[in-house]
Amino acid sequence: MIFFCFWCYNRWVRIFFPKKGFVLKTKGQVMLLTVLSIGGTILGASTIAGLLMVYQIRSATDFTNSAKAIFAADTGIEWAQYNYFNPTSSAELSLPLFSNGSSVLVTCYDVNDIVLSSCGAIGGATTSNASYAIAQGTTPNTKRAFYLSL
C-alpha cells in the first residue's frame, strides 16, 4: 500500500509538473508549521502558568483574611481540646461566634475515621472516643485548617 501511494504521488507530479527536475518545496512549510505549533504551545503554557501565579500572589497578599481564618481555626482546636479533656461537662460548649466575619467548623473523628457528633463524651460516657479533630477557620475569601491528634 505504501508503494502504491508513492507511485500515485510520482505520477501526479509528472502529470501536473512535466518540467524535468522540478521538486515540490514543502520542507519550508513543514518547518514553519512546526515552529508555529511549538510557539503556540509554549505561549499557552506560559499564559496558564502566569494566571496560576496571579492567583497565588493574590491569595498570599490577603494577610488580613488569612490571619482571621488562622485565629478562627486555632479557636476551634482549643474548643475541641476543652471538650475532649472535660468529657463530664453537663453540656458541651457551643462553637464560638466571631465579630469579624470569621467562622469555625470543628469535626472530630474516631480511630476508624468515623465522624463523631461531639469531641467530648457522648451520652453517659465518662471518656471521649475522639482520635483526632480538624478545625477549619473560614473568612469570606480564605480558609485555613488545623489538625489535632487527641
N, CA and C atoms as an extended XYZ file, in Angstrom:
450
Properties=species:S:1:pos:R:3:atomname:S:1:resname:S:1:resid:I:1 pbc="F F F"
N         0.823       -1.182        0.000 N   MET     1
C         0.000        0.000        0.000 CA  MET     1
C         0.870        1.250        0.000 C   MET     1
N         1.970        1.215        0.717 N   ILE     2
C         2.864        2.370        0.737 CA  ILE     2
C         3.465        2.589       -0.652 C   ILE     2
N         3.822        1.495       -1.328 N   PHE     3
C         4.343        1.597       -2.686 CA  PHE     3
C         3.318        2.258       -3.601 C   PHE     3
N         2.059        1.901       -3.441 N   PHE     4
C         1.006        2.454       -4.270 CA  PHE     4
C         0.884        3.967       -4.057 C   PHE     4
N         0.989        4.427       -2.805 N   CYS     5
C         0.883        5.851       -2.530 CA  CYS     5
C         2.032        6.619       -3.163 C   CYS     5
N         3.231        6.085       -3.036 N   PHE     6
C         4.366        6.754       -3.657 CA  PHE     6
C         4.226        6.788       -5.171 C   PHE     6
N         3.732        5.709       -5.755 N   TRP     7
C         3.555        5.647       -7.192 CA  TRP     7
C         2.545        6.708       -7.638 C   TRP     7
N         1.409        6.861       -6.872 N   CYS     8
C         0.402        7.866       -7.218 CA  CYS     8
C         0.973        9.265       -7.108 C   CYS     8
N         1.753        9.514       -6.096 N   TYR     9
C         2.335       10.836       -5.898 CA  TYR     9
C         3.289       11.170       -7.053 C   TYR     9
N         4.142       10.222       -7.412 N   ASN    10
C         5.082       10.470       -8.509 CA  ASN    10
C         4.343       10.684       -9.829 C   ASN    10
N         3.301        9.934      -10.061 N   ARG    11
C         2.530       10.096      -11.297 CA  ARG    11
C         1.856       11.469      -11.329 C   ARG    11
N         1.288       11.893      -10.208 N   TRP    12
C         0.642       13.205      -10.115 CA  TRP    12
C         1.648       14.312      -10.392 C   TRP    12
N         2.838       14.208       -9.850 N   VAL    13
C         3.869       15.219      -10.078 CA  VAL    13
C         4.242       15.253      -11.561 C   VAL    13
N         4.368       14.095      -12.195 N   ARG    14
C         4.737       14.073      -13.617 CA  ARG    14
C         3.647       14.652      -14.514 C   ARG    14
N         2.356       14.445      -14.135 N   ILE    15
C         1.262       14.950      -14.958 CA  ILE    15
C         1.159       16.465      -14.861 C   ILE    15
N         1.173       16.994      -13.630 N   PHE    16
C         0.938       18.426      -13.444 CA  PHE    16
C         2.202       19.275      -13.533 C   PHE    16
N         3.348       18.659      -13.349 N   PHE    17
C         4.620       19.385      -13.459 CA  PHE    17
C         5.560       18.629      -14.389 C   PHE    17
N         5.338       18.754      -15.681 N   PRO    18
C         6.120       17.965      -16.642 CA  PRO    18
C         7.573       18.420      -16.767 C   PRO    18
N         7.927       19.557      -16.241 N   LYS    19
C         9.284       20.072      -16.346 CA  LYS    19
C        10.244       19.136      -15.624 C   LYS    19
N        11.307       18.782      -16.287 N   LYS    20
C        12.252       17.828      -15.716 CA  LYS    20
C        13.027       18.474      -14.570 C   LYS    20
N        13.174       17.712      -13.497 N   GLY    21
C        13.929       18.196      -12.361 CA  GLY    21
C        13.132       19.069      -11.400 C   GLY    21
N        11.829       19.209      -11.622 N   PHE    22
C        11.015       20.029      -10.719 CA  PHE    22
C        10.763       19.262       -9.425 C   PHE    22
N        10.993       19.902       -8.296 N   VAL    23
C        10.776       19.282       -6.983 CA  VAL    23
C         9.858       20.197       -6.180 C   VAL    23
N         8.843       19.621       -5.556 N   LEU    24
C         7.970       20.407       -4.699 CA  LEU    24
C         8.721       20.818       -3.433 C   LEU    24
N         8.634       22.084       -3.089 N   LYS    25
C         9.359       22.585       -1.917 CA  LYS    25
C         8.390       22.657       -0.734 C   LYS    25
N         8.316       21.568        0.012 N   THR    26
C         7.426       21.527        1.172 CA  THR    26
C         8.184       21.544        2.491 C   THR    26
N         9.503       21.478        2.457 N   LYS    27
C        10.255       21.439        3.710 CA  LYS    27
C        10.137       22.752        4.465 C   LYS    27
N        10.114       23.850        3.806 N   GLY    28
C         9.978       25.132        4.480 CA  GLY    28
C         8.609       25.283        5.124 C   GLY    28
N         7.577       24.770        4.472 N   GLN    29
C         6.232       24.850        5.036 CA  GLN    29
C         6.105       23.979        6.283 C   GLN    29
N         6.698       22.812        6.245 N   VAL    30
C         6.647       21.926        7.404 CA  VAL    30
C         7.377       22.561        8.580 C   VAL    30
N         8.521       23.163        8.329 N   MET    31
C         9.272       23.793        9.403 CA  MET    31
C         8.501       24.986        9.964 C   MET    31
N         7.877       25.755        9.108 N   LEU    32
C         7.096       26.900        9.557 CA  LEU    32
C         5.928       26.451       10.447 C   LEU    32
N         5.208       25.415       10.022 N   LEU    33
C         4.112       24.895       10.838 CA  LEU    33
C         4.606       24.331       12.161 C   LEU    33
N         5.752       23.667       12.150 N   THR    34
C         6.320       23.126       13.385 CA  THR    34
C         6.689       24.231       14.356 C   THR    34
N         7.341       25.260       13.864 N   VAL    35
C         7.744       26.375       14.721 CA  VAL    35
C         6.515       27.091       15.279 C   VAL    35
N         5.506       27.295       14.457 N   LEU    36
C         4.288       27.955       14.929 CA  LEU    36
C         3.558       27.122       15.982 C   LEU    36
N         3.487       25.820       15.776 N   SER    37
C         2.787       24.982       16.760 CA  SER    37
C         3.558       24.910       18.077 C   SER    37
N         4.876       24.794       18.026 N   ILE    38
C         5.673       24.787       19.254 CA  ILE    38
C         5.567       26.135       19.957 C   ILE    38
N         5.625       27.216       19.190 N   GLY    39
C         5.489       28.544       19.783 CA  GLY    39
C         4.134       28.745       20.433 C   GLY    39
N         3.084       28.268       19.794 N   GLY    40
C         1.748       28.374       20.369 CA  GLY    40
C         1.603       27.565       21.645 C   GLY    40
N         2.224       26.383       21.663 N   THR    41
C         2.188       25.559       22.869 CA  THR    41
C         2.902       26.243       24.020 C   THR    41
N         4.068       26.794       23.758 N   ILE    42
C         4.826       27.496       24.799 CA  ILE    42
C         4.071       28.733       25.268 C   ILE    42
N         3.466       29.458       24.353 N   LEU    43
C         2.691       30.635       24.719 CA  LEU    43
C         1.491       30.254       25.604 C   LEU    43
N         0.795       29.198       25.247 N   GLY    44
C        -0.339       28.749       26.061 CA  GLY    44
C         0.094       28.293       27.440 C   GLY    44
N         1.195       27.546       27.515 N   ALA    45
C         1.682       27.071       28.818 CA  ALA    45
C         2.113       28.225       29.696 C   ALA    45
N         2.792       29.213       29.120 N   SER    46
C         3.232       30.360       29.927 CA  SER    46
C         2.042       31.219       30.365 C   SER    46
N         1.007       31.293       29.553 N   THR    47
C        -0.193       32.036       29.943 CA  THR    47
C        -0.880       31.368       31.134 C   THR    47
N        -1.004       30.059       31.076 N   ILE    48
C        -1.622       29.333       32.186 CA  ILE    48
C        -0.770       29.456       33.446 C   ILE    48
N         0.545       29.333       33.314 N   ALA    49
C         1.432       29.470       34.474 CA  ALA    49
C         1.340       30.875       35.067 C   ALA    49
N         1.251       31.881       34.229 N   GLY    50
C         1.114       33.251       34.719 CA  GLY    50
C        -0.189       33.457       35.454 C   GLY    50
N        -1.268       32.885       34.939 N   LEU    51
C        -2.568       33.005       35.607 CA  LEU    51
C        -2.534       32.333       36.978 C   LEU    51
N        -1.923       31.166       37.056 N   LEU    52
C        -1.806       30.486       38.341 CA  LEU    52
C        -0.960       31.286       39.322 C   LEU    52
N         0.092       31.922       38.836 N   MET    53
C         0.926       32.750       39.709 CA  MET    53
C         0.149       33.962       40.211 C   MET    53
N        -0.687       34.545       39.383 N   VAL    54
C        -1.501       35.685       39.820 CA  VAL    54
C        -2.418       35.259       40.966 C   VAL    54
N        -3.040       34.074       40.863 N   TYR    55
C        -3.894       33.590       41.942 CA  TYR    55
C        -3.098       33.343       43.215 C   TYR    55
N        -1.885       32.806       43.073 N   GLN    56
C        -1.050       32.559       44.249 CA  GLN    56
C        -0.645       33.871       44.914 C   GLN    56
N        -0.261       34.836       44.130 N   ILE    57
C         0.146       36.134       44.686 CA  ILE    57
C        -1.047       36.815       45.342 C   ILE    57
N        -2.206       36.728       44.700 N   ARG    58
C        -3.398       37.357       45.251 CA  ARG    58
C        -3.771       36.735       46.601 C   ARG    58
N        -3.660       35.424       46.708 N   SER    59
C        -4.007       34.783       47.980 CA  SER    59
C        -2.928       35.008       49.027 C   SER    59
N        -1.679       35.171       48.613 N   ALA    60
C        -0.600       35.411       49.571 CA  ALA    60
C        -0.639       36.830       50.124 C   ALA    60
N        -1.188       37.757       49.394 N   THR    61
C        -1.220       39.139       49.860 CA  THR    61
C        -2.452       39.452       50.690 C   THR    61
N        -3.359       38.509       50.856 N   ASP    62
C        -4.558       38.730       51.649 CA  ASP    62
C        -4.280       38.344       53.104 C   ASP    62
N        -3.358       39.081       53.736 N   PHE    63
C        -2.911       38.750       55.086 CA  PHE    63
C        -4.025       38.887       56.116 C   PHE    63
N        -4.847       39.869       55.974 N   THR    64
C        -5.876       40.132       56.977 CA  THR    64
C        -6.846       38.964       57.082 C   THR    64
N        -7.405       38.550       55.958 N   ASN    65
C        -8.344       37.423       55.988 CA  ASN    65
C        -7.651       36.122       56.366 C   ASN    65
N        -6.401       35.961       55.953 N   SER    66
C        -5.664       34.760       56.319 CA  SER    66
C        -5.463       34.689       57.828 C   SER    66
N        -5.095       35.804       58.439 N   ALA    67
C        -4.907       35.834       59.895 CA  ALA    67
C        -6.222       35.561       60.612 C   ALA    67
N        -7.319       36.127       60.121 N   LYS    68
C        -8.626       35.871       60.736 CA  LYS    68
C        -8.973       34.388       60.678 C   LYS    68
N        -8.719       33.760       59.527 N   ALA    69
C        -9.035       32.337       59.369 CA  ALA    69
C        -8.139       31.481       60.265 C   ALA    69
N        -6.868       31.849       60.401 N   ILE    70
C        -5.950       31.090       61.266 CA  ILE    70
C        -6.387       31.189       62.720 C   ILE    70
N        -6.751       32.375       63.174 N   PHE    71
C        -7.187       32.526       64.561 CA  PHE    71
C        -8.514       31.804       64.806 C   PHE    71
N        -9.379       31.784       63.830 N   ALA    72
C       -10.637       31.049       63.976 CA  ALA    72
C       -10.365       29.544       64.075 C   ALA    72
N        -9.454       29.028       63.245 N   ALA    73
C        -9.114       27.607       63.303 CA  ALA    73
C        -8.438       27.266       64.624 C   ALA    73
N        -7.587       28.159       65.119 N   ASP    74
C        -6.938       27.943       66.411 CA  ASP    74
C        -7.969       27.903       67.536 C   ASP    74
N        -8.948       28.772       67.475 N   THR    75
C       -10.024       28.759       68.467 CA  THR    75
C       -10.789       27.442       68.404 C   THR    75
N       -11.016       26.926       67.209 N   GLY    76
C       -11.702       25.646       67.058 CA  GLY    76
C       -10.908       24.496       67.651 C   GLY    76
N        -9.576       24.529       67.501 N   ILE    77
C        -8.728       23.495       68.093 CA  ILE    77
C        -8.802       23.558       69.618 C   ILE    77
N        -8.751       24.762       70.157 N   GLU    78
C        -8.866       24.907       71.615 CA  GLU    78
C       -10.226       24.427       72.112 C   GLU    78
N       -11.281       24.694       71.359 N   TRP    79
C       -12.621       24.225       71.713 CA  TRP    79
C       -12.656       22.698       71.735 C   TRP    79
N       -12.038       22.058       70.724 N   ALA    80
C       -12.017       20.592       70.666 CA  ALA    80
C       -11.215       20.023       71.833 C   ALA    80
N       -10.097       20.650       72.178 N   GLN    81
C        -9.298       20.174       73.308 CA  GLN    81
C       -10.073       20.295       74.619 C   GLN    81
N       -10.754       21.404       74.822 N   TYR    82
C       -11.515       21.592       76.052 CA  TYR    82
C       -12.588       20.519       76.190 C   TYR    82
N       -13.321       20.272       75.117 N   ASN    83
C       -14.375       19.262       75.167 CA  ASN    83
C       -13.812       17.853       75.317 C   ASN    83
N       -12.620       17.620       74.795 N   TYR    84
C       -12.001       16.293       74.921 CA  TYR    84
C       -11.522       16.051       76.351 C   TYR    84
N       -10.875       17.051       76.941 N   PHE    85
C       -10.302       16.873       78.279 CA  PHE    85
C       -11.311       17.120       79.407 C   PHE    85
N       -12.479       17.636       79.115 N   ASN    86
C       -13.546       17.812       80.093 CA  ASN    86
C       -14.788       17.066       79.619 C   ASN    86
N       -14.720       15.733       79.522 N   PRO    87
C       -15.838       14.983       78.937 CA  PRO    87
C       -17.059       14.895       79.828 C   PRO    87
N       -16.909       15.204       81.111 N   THR    88
C       -18.052       15.052       82.008 CA  THR    88
C       -18.820       16.348       82.197 C   THR    88
N       -18.534       17.348       81.367 N   SER    89
C       -19.287       18.597       81.455 CA  SER    89
C       -20.760       18.308       81.217 C   SER    89
N       -21.598       19.049       81.907 N   SER    90
C       -23.034       18.799       81.772 CA  SER    90
C       -23.528       19.082       80.356 C   SER    90
N       -22.978       20.092       79.718 N   ALA    91
C       -23.379       20.409       78.339 CA  ALA    91
C       -22.152       20.864       77.571 C   ALA    91
N       -22.051       20.398       76.366 N   GLU    92
C       -20.914       20.794       75.543 CA  GLU    92
C       -21.048       22.254       75.157 C   GLU    92
N       -19.928       22.945       75.214 N   LEU    93
C       -19.947       24.357       74.840 CA  LEU    93
C       -20.261       24.509       73.363 C   LEU    93
N       -20.973       25.558       73.022 N   SER    94
C       -21.257       25.802       71.603 CA  SER    94
C       -20.026       26.430       70.960 C   SER    94
N       -19.932       26.300       69.659 N   LEU    95
C       -18.808       26.888       68.936 CA  LEU    95
C       -18.831       28.409       69.086 C   LEU    95
N       -17.671       29.022       69.138 N   PRO    96
C       -17.634       30.477       69.321 CA  PRO    96
C       -18.149       31.234       68.100 C   PRO    96
N       -18.654       32.413       68.353 N   LEU    97
C       -19.083       33.319       67.287 CA  LEU    97
C       -18.090       34.474       67.223 C   LEU    97
N       -17.758       34.915       66.028 N   PHE    98
C       -16.755       35.962       65.841 CA  PHE    98
C       -17.427       37.232       65.329 C   PHE    98
N       -16.936       38.357       65.787 N   SER    99
C       -17.499       39.635       65.345 CA  SER    99
C       -16.832       40.153       64.073 C   SER    99
N       -15.755       39.496       63.621 N   ASN   100
C       -15.036       39.977       62.441 CA  ASN   100
C       -15.438       39.257       61.152 C   ASN   100
N       -16.488       38.465       61.190 N   GLY   101
C       -16.961       37.788       59.979 CA  GLY   101
C       -16.370       36.406       59.777 C   GLY   101
N       -15.556       35.938       60.705 N   SER   102
C       -14.977       34.602       60.595 CA  SER   102
C       -15.946       33.566       61.139 C   SER   102
N       -15.714       32.332       60.778 N   SER   103
C       -16.489       31.227       61.336 CA  SER   103
C       -15.568       30.032       61.489 C   SER   103
N       -15.972       29.081       62.292 N   VAL   104
C       -15.157       27.893       62.520 CA  VAL   104
C       -16.051       26.655       62.453 C   VAL   104
N       -15.486       25.587       61.910 N   LEU   105
C       -16.164       24.303       61.833 CA  LEU   105
C       -15.201       23.263       62.392 C   LEU   105
N       -15.618       22.564       63.427 N   VAL   106
C       -14.777       21.546       64.060 CA  VAL   106
C       -15.426       20.193       63.838 C   VAL   106
N       -14.634       19.253       63.329 N   THR   107
C       -15.112       17.893       63.100 CA  THR   107
C       -14.182       16.936       63.826 C   THR   107
N       -14.747       16.086       64.668 N   CYS   108
C       -13.966       15.098       65.410 CA  CYS   108
C       -14.203       13.714       64.815 C   CYS   108
N       -13.152       12.913       64.806 N   TYR   109
C       -13.194       11.576       64.223 CA  TYR   109
C       -12.697       10.558       65.238 C   TYR   109
N       -13.192        9.318       65.132 N   ASP   110
C       -12.658        8.251       65.979 CA  ASP   110
C       -11.533        7.544       65.236 C   ASP   110
N       -11.011        6.449       65.808 N   VAL   111
C        -9.867        5.761       65.209 CA  VAL   111
C       -10.201        5.143       63.855 C   VAL   111
N       -11.466        4.913       63.561 N   ASN   112
C       -11.891        4.332       62.284 CA  ASN   112
C       -12.296        5.396       61.272 C   ASN   112
N       -11.947        6.653       61.519 N   ASP   113
C       -12.261        7.789       60.643 CA  ASP   113
C       -13.758        8.014       60.477 C   ASP   113
N       -14.517        7.713       61.507 N   ILE   114
C       -15.957        7.962       61.500 CA  ILE   114
C       -16.197        9.286       62.217 C   ILE   114
N       -17.025       10.130       61.617 N   VAL   115
C       -17.320       11.439       62.198 CA  VAL   115
C       -18.143       11.256       63.469 C   VAL   115
N       -17.711       11.937       64.533 N   LEU   116
C       -18.420       11.883       65.806 CA  LEU   116
C       -19.315       13.104       65.947 C   LEU   116
N       -20.355       12.957       66.725 N   SER   117
C       -21.261       14.087       66.935 CA  SER   117
C       -20.701       15.071       67.950 C   SER   117
N       -19.686       14.666       68.709 N   SER   118
C       -19.116       15.526       69.730 CA  SER   118
C       -17.650       15.181       69.921 C   SER   118
N       -16.864       16.163       70.318 N   CYS   119
C       -15.462       15.899       70.642 CA  CYS   119
C       -15.331       15.404       72.069 C   CYS   119
N       -16.345       15.641       72.886 N   GLY   120
C       -16.343       15.190       74.272 CA  GLY   120
C       -17.017       13.843       74.391 C   GLY   120
N       -17.431       13.523       75.609 N   ALA   121
C       -18.112       12.257       75.858 CA  ALA   121
C       -19.506       12.287       75.233 C   ALA   121
N       -19.902       11.146       74.682 N   ILE   122
C       -21.210       11.039       74.043 CA  ILE   122
C       -22.119       10.233       74.950 C   ILE   122
N       -23.291       10.753       75.190 N   GLY   123
C       -24.256       10.052       76.045 CA  GLY   123
C       -23.804       10.082       77.500 C   GLY   123
N       -23.857        8.947       78.176 N   GLY   124
C       -23.480        8.875       79.590 CA  GLY   124
C       -22.034        8.470       79.794 C   GLY   124
N       -21.222        8.445       78.737 N   ALA   125
C       -19.826        8.016       78.864 CA  ALA   125
C       -19.028        9.055       79.643 C   ALA   125
N       -17.945        8.586       80.251 N   THR   126
C       -17.074        9.498       81.015 CA  THR   126
C       -15.789        9.822       80.268 C   THR   126
N       -15.529        9.147       79.150 N   THR   127
C       -14.349        9.434       78.326 CA  THR   127
C       -14.780        9.680       76.891 C   THR   127
N       -13.921       10.341       76.163 N   SER   128
C       -14.222       10.668       74.772 CA  SER   128
C       -13.673        9.601       73.842 C   SER   128
N       -14.364        9.344       72.758 N   ASN   129
C       -13.903        8.389       71.751 CA  ASN   129
C       -13.139        9.063       70.622 C   ASN   129
N       -12.950       10.360       70.688 N   ALA   130
C       -12.320       11.093       69.593 CA  ALA   130
C       -10.846       10.723       69.478 C   ALA   130
N       -10.393       10.538       68.251 N   SER   131
C        -8.990       10.230       67.979 CA  SER   131
C        -8.268       11.456       67.426 C   SER   131
N        -8.951       12.212       66.588 N   TYR   132
C        -8.380       13.451       66.064 CA  TYR   132
C        -9.489       14.411       65.689 C   TYR   132
N        -9.096       15.674       65.557 N   ALA   133
C       -10.066       16.724       65.216 CA  ALA   133
C        -9.466       17.606       64.133 C   ALA   133
N       -10.331       18.120       63.288 N   ILE   134
C        -9.931       19.077       62.257 CA  ILE   134
C       -10.780       20.328       62.437 C   ILE   134
N       -10.100       21.443       62.623 N   ALA   135
C       -10.790       22.728       62.782 CA  ALA   135
C       -10.522       23.562       61.541 C   ALA   135
N       -11.582       24.034       60.907 N   GLN   136
C       -11.455       24.830       59.688 CA  GLN   136
C       -11.980       26.232       59.950 C   GLN   136
N       -11.054       27.200       59.922 N   GLY   137
C       -11.427       28.599       60.068 CA  GLY   137
C       -11.707       29.191       58.701 C   GLY   137
N       -12.780       29.970       58.588 N   THR   138
C       -13.205       30.492       57.294 CA  THR   138
C       -13.514       31.976       57.404 C   THR   138
N       -13.028       32.722       56.425 N   THR   139
C       -13.432       34.111       56.216 CA  THR   139
C       -14.028       34.175       54.820 C   THR   139
N       -14.551       35.320       54.383 N   PRO   140
C       -15.199       35.338       53.064 CA  PRO   140
C       -14.339       34.824       51.906 C   PRO   140
N       -13.014       35.043       51.929 N   ASN   141
C       -12.192       34.627       50.793 CA  ASN   141
C       -11.118       33.615       51.140 C   ASN   141
N       -10.988       33.229       52.404 N   THR   142
C        -9.859       32.407       52.827 CA  THR   142
C       -10.325       31.301       53.752 C   THR   142
N        -9.684       30.135       53.615 N   LYS   143
C        -9.931       29.019       54.518 CA  LYS   143
C        -8.585       28.511       55.014 C   LYS   143
N        -8.499       28.278       56.326 N   ARG   144
C        -7.305       27.697       56.931 CA  ARG   144
C        -7.768       26.605       57.880 C   ARG   144
N        -7.002       25.526       57.987 N   ALA   145
C        -7.408       24.396       58.820 CA  ALA   145
C        -6.240       23.928       59.654 C   ALA   145
N        -6.558       23.409       60.847 N   PHE   146
C        -5.589       22.811       61.739 CA  PHE   146
C        -6.040       21.385       62.044 C   PHE   146
N        -5.054       20.519       62.272 N   TYR   147
C        -5.282       19.122       62.616 CA  TYR   147
C        -4.799       18.904       64.029 C   TYR   147
N        -5.581       18.219       64.837 N   LEU   148
C        -5.224       17.944       66.230 CA  LEU   148
C        -5.367       16.466       66.485 C   LEU   148
N        -4.266       15.841       66.883 N   SER   149
C        -4.302       14.423       67.263 CA  SER   149
C        -4.588       14.358       68.757 C   SER   149
N        -5.657       13.691       69.135 N   LEU   150
C        -6.065       13.637       70.542 CA  LEU   150
C        -5.591       12.363       71.208 C   LEU   150
